[in-house]
Amino acid sequence: MKIPMSSPDLTEADRQAVMEVLSTPNLSLGPKLPAFERAVCEYTGAKYAIAVNSGTAGLHLCVRAAGIGAGDLVVTTPFSFVASTNALLFENAIPVFVDVDARTGNLDVAQLCDALEHIEKYLPRRSPVPGGALKAVLPVDVFGQPAPMDEITDLARAHGLKVIEDSCEALGATYKGKQAGTFGDYGVFAFYPNKQMTTGEGGVIVTDDEQAAAFMRALRNQGRAPGDTWLSHTYLGYNYRLDEMSCALGITQLNRLDAMLAKREQVAAWYFERLRGLAGLEIPFIAPETTRMSWFVYVIRLERRIDRADFARRLEAHGVPVRPYFLPIHLQPYMVERFGWREGDFPITEDLGQRGVAVPFSGVMTEEQVEYVCQAIRAVLNGL
């Protein structure tokens, strides 16, 4: 049996929605864009939604809206996909990393508190841009589990900082009953094909800040503000628009998001049932404050004695692909060159990065496929 790493959950209604757009002349900036944004607001409870062509684009626009510029400092996590930090680098801001909680992989609140009080201790060895002001905190909801947002937002407010919540992996998750992405000044979701729902490529920003929403809408459309003509541009902007076909798909996907999340919860439950107590690995930890986990990936952690690359090769021989999750941002070659980070700077992030393995996961996986993956894992572990 050959198991796919992930698969989108698509229906005939999804395909028909896209085909209907293709029968019209409105392929961009048509009626599906505001309709999709309204649907996102209804689902999340946010006042405003700004659809964009990727989660990365959404994070970048939030950085612009927060007034973050060259040399400014933003406290964030090194245990994430690189986009959360790249959005800062686009504006020549300086990421200030703090380590993460060993169980969840989310920002460690105690270290965040210390960093906000003693920021100089956490600055990178090299800062290619002269130091600016401490402007924001950018937490990431890792693997679909919300960061401890009450504590994070309280700390940020006490220091007069903006909060940009990277919920690109956590649409539909709730923290103490409240939707992920709605705690900070701005939240961002993403819709790549392996996400909980997909628009092919795409993302959306949510916020309750009317002025920021208008600014980000202008920036996504080449900087055209309300009242500008087609060739007038009030701001330096970008082509971050989300096309009509993607918006149409987003509407139909969002209409059944809760059902898709329930399917992913079932797949995760099958994994829990089969992998719990298995020697050689740890299964995911769900914090009690997480009132709904929005399963993006299912990541196990190998014991330190196990060679992850060898483990992966043996599973591949069974037709089971796996991926390392995550490789620490601070040890990416361009980050080492630019900021001087070294191994040992963030030991928990590095430990999780060395041991984490994402197994095949999607809402369309069958119990038979999960059983096959788990049998292969058991066989490989028994052979080590």
Secondary structure, DSSP 8 states (H G I E B T S, - for coil): ----S------HHHHHHHHHHHTSS-SSSSTHHHHHHHHHHHHH--SEEEEES-HHHHHHHHHHHTT--TT-EEEE-SSS-THHHHHHHTTT-EEEE--B-TTT-SB-HHHHHHHHH-GGGGS-S--SS----EEEEE-B-GGG----HHHHHHHHHHTT-EEEEE-TT-TT-EETTEETT-SSSEEEEE--TTSSS--SS-EEEEES-HHHHHHHHHHHBTT--TT--TT--SS---B----HHHHHHHHHHHHTHHHHHHHHHHHHHHHHHHHTT-TTEE-----TTEEE---S-EEEEE-TTS-HHHHHHHHHHTT---EE----GGGSHHHHHHH---TTSSHHHHHHHHHEEEE---TT--HHHHHHHHHHHHHHHHH-
